């Protein structure tokens, strides 16, 4: 069906599709000082708009708004239409505190009550 549409109409539809993808997603990739909005995100990778994103690779951070979600090692895998797909070599969930170097008991106290006197 798209073969029957004029070129201008097809380009307009593609621009509208990309704008809808950008608006829908709050996820973004931080690589050094650069930030790129994520169009699609799946378990083993994500996609960026091809015209705005270079073929980045290496260590990047993925954010949902201001919340740090993952630190990932990525490689560009393929280009589909106006999107570049990136695959994770490693995706580590970002933690808001340091990892513990000891086991926490299931019945450990949550807090200690100090001297009230």
C-alpha positions as CSV (number, residue, x, y, z in Angstrom):
1,X,0.0,0.0,0.0
2,X,2.8,2.4,0.7
3,X,3.9,2.1,-2.9
4,X,0.8,3.9,-3.9
5,X,1.3,6.9,-1.6
6,X,3.2,10.0,-2.8
7,X,6.7,10.4,-1.5
8,X,5.8,13.5,0.6
9,X,3.0,11.6,2.3
10,X,5.2,8.6,3.1
11,X,7.9,11.0,4.5
12,X,5.3,12.7,6.6
13,X,4.0,9.4,8.0
14,X,7.5,8.4,8.9
15,X,8.2,11.7,10.7
16,X,5.0,11.3,12.7
17,X,5.9,7.7,13.6
18,X,9.3,8.8,14.9
19,X,7.9,11.7,16.8
20,X,5.4,9.4,18.5
21,X,8.2,7.0,19.5
22,X,10.2,9.9,21.0
23,X,7.3,11.3,22.9
24,X,6.2,8.0,24.4
25,X,9.6,7.1,25.9
26,X,11.2,8.7,28.9
27,X,14.3,6.5,28.6
28,X,17.6,8.0,27.4
29,X,21.2,7.0,26.9
30,X,24.1,9.0,28.5
31,X,27.5,8.5,26.9
32,X,29.9,11.1,28.3
33,X,28.4,14.5,27.8
34,X,25.9,13.3,25.1
35,X,22.3,12.3,25.8
36,X,20.1,10.4,23.3
37,X,16.5,9.5,23.7
38,X,15.7,5.8,23.4
39,X,13.0,5.0,20.9
40,X,12.5,1.3,21.9
41,X,13.9,-0.8,24.7
42,X,13.9,-4.6,25.1
43,X,15.6,-7.1,27.3
44,X,18.7,-7.5,25.1
45,X,19.0,-4.0,23.7
46,X,17.5,-0.7,22.5
47,X,17.2,1.5,19.5
48,X,18.0,5.2,18.8
49,X,17.0,7.5,15.9
50,X,19.7,7.1,13.3
51,X,20.0,10.7,12.2
52,X,20.6,12.0,15.8
53,X,22.8,9.3,17.2
54,X,26.2,8.2,16.0
55,X,27.3,4.6,16.1
56,X,28.1,4.7,19.8
57,X,29.6,1.7,21.5
58,X,31.2,0.9,24.8
59,X,30.1,1.9,28.3
60,X,26.9,3.9,28.6
61,X,24.3,4.7,31.2
62,X,20.5,4.3,30.8
63,X,18.2,6.6,32.6
64,X,14.4,6.8,33.1
65,X,14.0,10.6,33.5
66,X,16.5,11.3,36.4
67,X,16.6,7.7,37.7
68,X,19.7,5.7,36.8
69,X,18.6,2.3,35.7
70,X,21.5,0.5,34.0
71,X,25.2,0.7,33.3
72,X,25.7,-1.1,30.0
73,X,28.4,-2.2,27.6
74,X,26.9,-1.9,24.1
75,X,27.6,-2.5,20.4
76,X,25.7,-1.3,17.4
77,X,24.1,-4.3,15.7
78,X,22.0,-3.2,12.7
79,X,20.1,-0.4,11.1
80,X,16.4,-0.6,10.4
81,X,14.8,2.2,8.4
82,X,15.6,5.3,10.5
83,X,16.6,3.4,13.7
84,X,19.9,2.0,14.9
85,X,19.6,-1.1,17.1
86,X,22.2,-1.6,19.9
87,X,22.8,-4.9,21.7
88,X,23.9,-5.3,25.3
89,X,27.1,-7.2,25.9
90,X,26.5,-6.5,29.6
91,X,23.7,-4.7,31.4
92,X,24.2,-4.1,35.1
93,X,21.3,-2.8,37.2
94,X,22.4,0.5,38.9
95,X,22.2,0.5,42.7
96,X,21.6,3.5,44.9
97,X,24.0,2.2,47.6
98,X,27.2,0.1,47.8
99,X,27.0,-3.7,47.8
100,X,27.2,-5.4,51.1
101,X,30.2,-7.6,51.9
102,X,28.3,-9.7,54.4
103,X,25.0,-11.7,54.6
104,X,22.1,-10.0,56.2
105,X,19.9,-12.3,58.4
106,X,16.2,-12.5,57.7
107,X,15.3,-11.6,61.3
108,X,17.9,-8.8,61.7
109,X,16.6,-5.6,63.3
110,X,15.7,-2.7,61.0
111,X,16.8,0.0,63.4
112,X,18.1,0.3,66.9
113,X,16.3,2.3,69.6
114,X,18.8,4.5,71.5
115,X,18.8,5.5,75.2
116,X,15.7,7.7,75.9
117,X,16.7,9.2,79.1
